[in-house]
Amino acid sequence: MAKEQFRDFDATQLYCPVCRKAVPVRKRLLLVLSEGEKYDYTCIVCGTSVGDKTVTRADSHRILSR
């Protein structure tokens, strides 16, 4: 059970090159692809895109089947 606990996680803070420090981020759905969904992490201070994440369909299926 503990292995499943950290299968998927979201960033709450990332380094922003514009603000020059770790800042809180907002996650938003960017694209829905055939292999999964792509999310973008945006700095809540200046709005700069600071990272992205792709969740594959296999990962999503496992999460939804719980």
Secondary structure by P-SEA (a helix, b strand, c coil): cccccccbbbbcbbbbcccccbbbbbbbbccccccbbbbbbbccccccccccccccaaaaaaaaac
